[in-house]
Amino acid sequence: MHAIAASATRIADLPGPPGLPLIGNAHQIRLPHFHEQLEAWREQYGDAYRVRIWSRRFVVIADPQLATEALRDRPGTFGRTARVSSAATELGFGGLFAANGEKWRRQRPMVMAAFDPGHIRRYFPALVQVAGRLSRRWQRTGGQGIPLQSDLMRYTVDVIAGLAFGTDINTLEGEGDVIQQHMDKILPMLFSRTLAPFPYWRWVKLPRDRVLDSHLAAFRTAVQEFIAAARERIRDNPGLREAPANLIEAMIVARDQPGNALRDEDVAANVATMLLAGEDTTANTLAWMLYLLSRHRWALERASAEVRRVLGDARVPTRYEQLEQLEFVEACVHETMRLKPVAPLLLQQAARDTTLGGISIPAGTTCAFLMRAPATDPRHFPQPLAFDPDRWLREESAGAKRISMPFGAGPRMCPGRYLALLEMKMAMATLLGGFDLASVASADGKPVAERLTFTMTPTPLVMHLRAR
């Protein structure tokens, strides 16, 4: 990053789609397909161009080196946009996710410690228990259609609640009112509010805002119950103040230290963030992966053979080392994240005047980094649109990982990436070890499409399995 030079290209001089007075390009944007529109314009205007949505100017960048440069300089030169931070805080998860600057630096170490590989490995026996419940849930379907995203979100919420909060909520074996039915309303509204022309909801509530409020109230109640349960554990076992067992306990202990700047709201916000981020991203990546495998039977058969060789007669992995042996399954995960990343674009705001790739970026400018575009570019990947997991097993895979960055890059790289990979391999081993995957298709019979609801999700999918 550099201070702005006199010879730097101004945003106004970049190419970009022509807009209308006042609204700019807003009339060309459909929120569920925002990422696809930006990717299409990239084909026309190149790896750096401008867009205006109402009064907001965006610089859209699809160069992976520039994206890496910017993401590594966080939260110094680039950070969360003010709109994302304020909207997330209003919705109750303005913790590490929405924080910038010193507030981010204070909270980051606790979150990183909770998701370090050693802690995740110690959690493995509980993960085996959750996977067993997932297997039994699918066995009970008797060949009927399985609402794929719903079941996967039960799985991922149960995992994150156990690891980060020390609570076995067991939504996999429950029915009726579960926390997920409230959570899945929040991120889409965050995305909508992030790109709204002005924060109308602060003055008038539309029907969808009132519905959201009811879901937020239920979600906040659940978050407070997690916190109350952790406080009770600490009271019953004072030794946890010296050696907290999970993220929520560590945050409560830090909150209670004299002079600590962490507030009750920060604890609640990070609990909410872990639930929302841990549920949505991993579950949707798994859904995309199962859809792609159902369309590429050769890869499905090879993944199935690998799982069954490693597990033997077992239906669920019981040893951590078994997951480490699933090399082709992990390659399928990476190939899925290359083609169907749940974060196909990242919005970052310049905290100070800078230049990026010779472009003058004044403070306050929002840059939209297209994360999928380079990973599907023939300049970087041969046959870029083909589903080819083997590309991650070849020697050039190290270079591929510098182009495909599904977890971001730099200091704000996703802290849950190790857990996400473990969850995905465990879920795939559980499915392929105990079942034959018959089909994955859209619930309405139409072609499966991408929808951006903060994360990139497939249209609702139905999965059919046959028990082995």
Stockholm file with secondary structure:
# STOCKHOLM 1.0

chainA/1-468         MHAIAASATRIADLPGPPGLPLIGNAHQIRLPHFHEQLEAWREQYGDAYRVRIWSRRFVVIADPQLATEALRDRPGTFGRTARVSSAATELGFGGLFAANGEKWRRQRPMVMAAFDPGHIRRYFPALVQVAGRLSRRWQRTGGQGIPLQSDLMRYTVDVIAGLAFGTDINTLEGEGDVIQQHMDKILPMLFSRTLAPFPYWRWVKLPRDRVLDSHLAAFRTAVQEFIAAARERIRDNPGLREAPANLIEAMIVARDQPGNALRDEDVAANVATMLLAGEDTTANTLAWMLYLLSRHRWALERASAEVRRVLGDARVPTRYEQLEQLEFVEACVHETMRLKPVAPLLLQQAARDTTLGGISIPAGTTCAFLMRAPATDPRHFPQPLAFDPDRWLREESAGAKRISMPFGAGPRMCPGRYLALLEMKMAMATLLGGFDLASVASADGKPVAERLTFTMTPTPLVMHLRAR
#=GR chainA/1-468 SS CBCCCTTSBCGGGSCCCCCBTTTBTGGGCCGGGHHHHHHHHHHHHCSEEEEEETTEEEEEECCHHHHHHHHHTTTTTEECCHHHHHHHHHHTCCSTTTCCHHHHHHHHHHHHHHTSHHHHHHTHHHHHHHHHHHHHHHHTTTTCCEEHHHHHHHHHHHHHHHHHHCCCCCCTTCCSSCTHHHHTTHHHHHHHHHTSSSCGGGTCCCHHHHHHHHHHHHHHHHHHHHHHHHHHHHHHCGGGGTSCCSHHHHHHHHHTSTTCCCCHHHHHHHHHHHHHHHHHHHHHHHHHHHHHHHHCHHHHHHHHHHHHHHHTTCSSCCSHHHHHTCHHHHHHHHHHHHHSCSCSEEEEEESSCEEETTEEECTTCEEEEESSTGGGCTTTSSSTTSCCGGGGTSTTHHHHHHHCCTTCCGGGSCTTHHHHHHHHHHHHHHHHHHEEEEEEEETTSSCCCEEESSSEEESCEEEEEEEC
#=GC SS_cons         CBCCCTTSBCGGGSCCCCCBTTTBTGGGCCGGGHHHHHHHHHHHHCSEEEEEETTEEEEEECCHHHHHHHHHTTTTTEECCHHHHHHHHHHTCCSTTTCCHHHHHHHHHHHHHHTSHHHHHHTHHHHHHHHHHHHHHHHTTTTCCEEHHHHHHHHHHHHHHHHHHCCCCCCTTCCSSCTHHHHTTHHHHHHHHHTSSSCGGGTCCCHHHHHHHHHHHHHHHHHHHHHHHHHHHHHHCGGGGTSCCSHHHHHHHHHTSTTCCCCHHHHHHHHHHHHHHHHHHHHHHHHHHHHHHHHCHHHHHHHHHHHHHHHTTCSSCCSHHHHHTCHHHHHHHHHHHHHSCSCSEEEEEESSCEEETTEEECTTCEEEEESSTGGGCTTTSSSTTSCCGGGGTSTTHHHHHHHCCTTCCGGGSCTTHHHHHHHHHHHHHHHHHHEEEEEEEETTSSCCCEEESSSEEESCEEEEEEEC
//
